[in-house]
Amino acid sequence: MKKRIFVGLVILLSSFGTMSLASQLLKWGGEEDVAAIHEAIVDLDSKLSNKETQLLSTKDSMSQLTQTLNATQVEYQTAQSQYQALLAEKENQTDELQWLESEIARLQSEKDTDTHELASLREKMERRRIEAMDRENVLAEQLAHANEAILIIEEDIKGYHSTIETLEKESKSLSDEIAQVKNEKLALVQENQQLKTAKSDSDEKLAEALREIKKLRSFAEETVDKHE
């Protein structure tokens, strides 16, 4: 009689499927997926941190370079102003030199002028002409240097603009990569949460199955005791 009741209990348990269910739940296997996804999220966090650091560094370089560019542009404007001032002075010297030369020619052509006075005037005019020529030569040299400085500054400005443009592209690329990494991380976090939810559901089913098994065991023991 006991054997028959026990066999019936085994059949009942098998038909209920709790043993199979418990076996499957205990071998859920999702832990590896959760761990792998968590590891991927940690890796993405590290990459995200690196990208954000690179972006900050790039923006800092852009900021510093922009300040340098602004200062160079001010320097360029100053150099242009100095060049124009030198050019104006040189033109004045040229005009004065031409006037002096014409005055010397005029004095030389005058016959009524006192010879001594004419010689004195000629000497003064000649000294002034030489001074004007020397000043004109100095100004010409200064203008050449000023023009050279302007060309160098112009090249610097072009280089700064080019570098800033490159940094802006790099900054945009890094921003896009950061957005992509954030989206990938969000997708993994959501997937990980789904797996954790699935495990939680499985744990609840396992607990329910174990409760049913406990009830069946109690029922079986009571049934066996009843028929002793």
Secondary structure, DSSP 8 states (H G I E B T S, - for coil): -HHHHHHHHHHHHHHHTHHHHHHHHHT--HHHHHHHHHHHHHHHHHHHHHHHHHHHHHHHHHHHHHHHHHHHHHHHHHHHHHHHHHHHHHHHHHHHHHHHHHHHHHHHH-SSS-HHHHHHHHHHHHHHHHHHHHHHHHHHHHHHHHHHHHHHHHHHHHHHHHHHHHHHHHHHHHHHHHHHHHHHHHHHHHHHHHHHHHHHHHHHHHHHHHHHHHHHHHHHHHHHHHT-
